[in-house]
Amino acid sequence: LALAATACGSDGESGGGKSSGELSGTVTWWDTSSPGSEDKVFKKLAEGFEKKHPKVDVKYVNVPFGEAQNNFKNAAETGDAPDVIRSEVAWTPDFASLSYLAPLDGTPALKNQDDFLDQAVASTKYEGKTYAVPQVIDSMGIFYNKKLLEKAGVEAPANLDELKSAAKKIKEKTGKTGLYLRGDDPYFFLSFLYGEGGDLVDAGSRTVTVDKPEGVKAFKAVKELVDDGTAKTDASDGWENMMQSFKNGDVAMMINGPWAVADTLTGEEFTDKDNLGIAPVPAGSAAQGAPQGGHNLAVYAGSKNLDASYAFVEYMTSVDAQATVAGELNLLPTRHSAYAKKQAVNSEIVGFFKPIVETAVERPWIPEGGSLFEPLRVEYTKVLTGQTTPEKAAKATGDAYRKLLKDWK
Ligand SMILES: C[C@H]1O[C@H](O[C@H]2[C@H](O)[C@@H](O)[C@@H](O[C@H]3[C@H](O)[C@@H](O)[C@@H](O[C@H]4[C@H](O)[C@@H](O)[C@@H](O)O[C@@H]4CO)O[C@@H]3CO)O[C@@H]2CO)[C@H](O)[C@H](O)[C@@H]1N[C@H]1C[C@@H](CO)[C@H](O)[C@@H](O)[C@@H]1O
């Protein structure tokens, strides 16, 4: 151990050193998990890493999801980005294309690569190299308040017609609104777009597809849900309003993902957690499908403590870490082996979302992938608040995409 200690180099800052000696120094980690519900579990996991490597100090920083992408880019520009970042699936190709991430192939960060789900690995690859390690994968389902649906004598809706008729009965029998449809985040529009047989783009043929007839039909479908009273929505503060309305029983259903479960179960309607039901998102007129989301852990290319950062990423994405996160937060593992662990097996939510994730609609993991959401958000919100027509919204979004994606059709 003495030998290892000297081999670590004098300044603790640089940490690890090149030898196989004990890891040391600081690893700064920007975590974007939800404060007050998810962050506690991830922070505790990071403390477990410090116990295993007493000479490493993990500086845990919780960064709001909406700010982390730009904050990381700005910090990487000035050379003081965190050693490790929780990189959302669409941010990863973006950061990699800017050379902000350390390639991980052949490093200790990547253990048993073939244990990861193919869909989860897809967003970590860029130009043939691996730039992150999958931490959680997710998709969306329809959350429902069993008591309210029972009172109205309806089942979870399998398609938009059933959604509308269920909402009508719920309104008649309970006075509550059927669905909360988040209007300030277009990710919550995607399952309706897929339901009409549409998509934002087709990366294979480098074609913008959001302004094809299927896209117009999808904008019409969501507009109708709001206009006929099936759904309520807001142009801003959508997350808070959706979660509050569902947690206190003002709405009977919401479309959401596993990351919302921990917070949902703190709601007065779900003190008995069996009152929460989850079903596949309703089908549209042509298809049924939900988007793939999730988060990876990536190492900053300019990190001064690569060895400890690699080891930290490996630890935080290990089968045991993923089993803990599945058990405590009902989040979906990205390792096949984690689904066999008892914490995952005992999570009803994980069991429910697993087939949904396996059939989730793949997204294009291109650097511009994340940038498709801002122009879509502007038009989607305007459709839901009656400020534009479905036809105009589809066209405006398509035009914005063709400016963003040079020489795409
Ligand atoms: C607009 C944004 O569009 C896209 O984001 C998509 C995203 O790609 C989709 O996958 C989807 O993400 C799922 C997610 O997969 C799902 O897991 C969950 O995440 C949970 C966590 O689970 C939970 O732990 C906690 O963290 O909380 C998370 C959030 O709840 O839910 C997410 C959906 O919310 O939807 C995102 C869109 O929301 C871009 O990527 C940018 O983010 C962009 N924002 C930038 C825009 C810049 C200016 O243009 C501005 O200057 C910049 O500062 C802004 O950053």
The ligand as an SDF file (V2000), in Angstrom:
LIG
                    3D

 55 59  0  0  0  0  0  0  0  0999 V2000
  -35.6840   22.1670  -24.7160 C   0  0  0  0  0  0  0  0  0  0  0  0
  -34.7960   20.9700  -24.4710 C   0  0  0  0  0  0  0  0  0  0  0  0
  -35.0380   20.0440  -25.5150 O   0  0  0  0  0  0  0  0  0  0  0  0
  -34.2380   18.8510  -25.4570 C   0  0  0  0  0  0  0  0  0  0  0  0
  -34.5580   18.1680  -24.2630 O   0  0  0  0  0  0  0  0  0  0  0  0
  -35.4480   17.0790  -24.4850 C   0  0  0  0  0  0  0  0  0  0  0  0
  -34.6970   15.7660  -24.3130 C   0  0  0  0  0  0  0  0  0  0  0  0
  -33.7090   15.6540  -25.3390 O   0  0  0  0  0  0  0  0  0  0  0  0
  -35.6880   14.6310  -24.4080 C   0  0  0  0  0  0  0  0  0  0  0  0
  -35.0400   13.3720  -24.2520 O   0  0  0  0  0  0  0  0  0  0  0  0
  -36.7210   14.7720  -23.3250 C   0  0  0  0  0  0  0  0  0  0  0  0
  -36.0690   14.7480  -22.0410 O   0  0  0  0  0  0  0  0  0  0  0  0
  -36.7650   13.9240  -21.0870 C   0  0  0  0  0  0  0  0  0  0  0  0
  -35.7480   13.0140  -20.4330 C   0  0  0  0  0  0  0  0  0  0  0  0
  -35.2120   12.1220  -21.4150 O   0  0  0  0  0  0  0  0  0  0  0  0
  -36.4270   12.2290  -19.3410 C   0  0  0  0  0  0  0  0  0  0  0  0
  -35.4800   11.4050  -18.6570 O   0  0  0  0  0  0  0  0  0  0  0  0
  -37.0000   13.2050  -18.3220 C   0  0  0  0  0  0  0  0  0  0  0  0
  -35.9330   13.9710  -17.7580 O   0  0  0  0  0  0  0  0  0  0  0  0
  -36.0810   14.2190  -16.3540 C   0  0  0  0  0  0  0  0  0  0  0  0
  -35.0490   13.3670  -15.6150 C   0  0  0  0  0  0  0  0  0  0  0  0
  -35.3540   11.9810  -15.8310 O   0  0  0  0  0  0  0  0  0  0  0  0
  -35.0670   13.7040  -14.1510 C   0  0  0  0  0  0  0  0  0  0  0  0
  -34.0520   12.9500  -13.5000 O   0  0  0  0  0  0  0  0  0  0  0  0
  -34.8030   15.2110  -13.9850 C   0  0  0  0  0  0  0  0  0  0  0  0
  -33.5540   15.5260  -14.4670 O   0  0  0  0  0  0  0  0  0  0  0  0
  -35.7910   15.9610  -14.6940 O   0  0  0  0  0  0  0  0  0  0  0  0
  -35.8140   15.6990  -16.0970 C   0  0  0  0  0  0  0  0  0  0  0  0
  -36.8850   16.5750  -16.7480 C   0  0  0  0  0  0  0  0  0  0  0  0
  -38.0990   16.3510  -16.1350 O   0  0  0  0  0  0  0  0  0  0  0  0
  -37.9160   14.1030  -18.9580 O   0  0  0  0  0  0  0  0  0  0  0  0
  -37.3880   14.8440  -20.0410 C   0  0  0  0  0  0  0  0  0  0  0  0
  -38.5340   15.6240  -20.6690 C   0  0  0  0  0  0  0  0  0  0  0  0
  -38.8590   16.7040  -19.8470 O   0  0  0  0  0  0  0  0  0  0  0  0
  -37.3870   16.0410  -23.4570 O   0  0  0  0  0  0  0  0  0  0  0  0
  -36.5270   17.1590  -23.4030 C   0  0  0  0  0  0  0  0  0  0  0  0
  -37.3590   18.3970  -23.6210 C   0  0  0  0  0  0  0  0  0  0  0  0
  -37.9520   18.6970  -22.3770 O   0  0  0  0  0  0  0  0  0  0  0  0
  -32.7680   19.1750  -25.4540 C   0  0  0  0  0  0  0  0  0  0  0  0
  -32.0770   17.9590  -25.2360 O   0  0  0  0  0  0  0  0  0  0  0  0
  -32.4270   20.1700  -24.3970 C   0  0  0  0  0  0  0  0  0  0  0  0
  -32.5280   19.5980  -23.1120 O   0  0  0  0  0  0  0  0  0  0  0  0
  -33.3340   21.3870  -24.4980 C   0  0  0  0  0  0  0  0  0  0  0  0
  -33.0840   22.3130  -23.3970 N   0  0  0  0  0  0  0  0  0  0  0  0
  -32.1100   23.3100  -23.6980 C   0  0  0  0  0  0  0  0  0  0  0  0
  -32.7560   24.3410  -24.5860 C   0  0  0  0  0  0  0  0  0  0  0  0
  -31.8080   25.5400  -24.7760 C   0  0  0  0  0  0  0  0  0  0  0  0
  -32.4750   26.6600  -25.5800 C   0  0  0  0  0  0  0  0  0  0  0  0
  -33.0780   26.1380  -26.6720 O   0  0  0  0  0  0  0  0  0  0  0  0
  -31.4080   26.1040  -23.4430 C   0  0  0  0  0  0  0  0  0  0  0  0
  -30.5820   27.2310  -23.6560 O   0  0  0  0  0  0  0  0  0  0  0  0
  -30.6870   25.0350  -22.6800 C   0  0  0  0  0  0  0  0  0  0  0  0
  -30.2050   25.5750  -21.4520 O   0  0  0  0  0  0  0  0  0  0  0  0
  -31.6230   23.8950  -22.4040 C   0  0  0  0  0  0  0  0  0  0  0  0
  -30.9440   22.8410  -21.6830 O   0  0  0  0  0  0  0  0  0  0  0  0
  1  2  1  0
  2  3  1  0
  2 43  1  0
  3  4  1  0
  4  5  1  0
  4 39  1  0
  5  6  1  0
  6  7  1  0
  6 36  1  0
  7  8  1  0
  7  9  1  0
  9 10  1  0
  9 11  1  0
 11 12  1  0
 11 35  1  0
 12 13  1  0
 13 14  1  0
 13 32  1  0
 14 15  1  0
 14 16  1  0
 16 17  1  0
 16 18  1  0
 18 19  1  0
 18 31  1  0
 19 20  1  0
 20 21  1  0
 20 28  1  0
 21 22  1  0
 21 23  1  0
 23 24  1  0
 23 25  1  0
 25 26  1  0
 25 27  1  0
 27 28  1  0
 28 29  1  0
 29 30  1  0
 31 32  1  0
 32 33  1  0
 33 34  1  0
 35 36  1  0
 36 37  1  0
 37 38  1  0
 39 40  1  0
 39 41  1  0
 41 42  1  0
 41 43  1  0
 43 44  1  0
 44 45  1  0
 45 46  1  0
 45 54  1  0
 46 47  1  0
 47 48  1  0
 47 50  1  0
 48 49  1  0
 50 51  1  0
 50 52  1  0
 52 53  1  0
 52 54  1  0
 54 55  1  0
M  END
$$$$
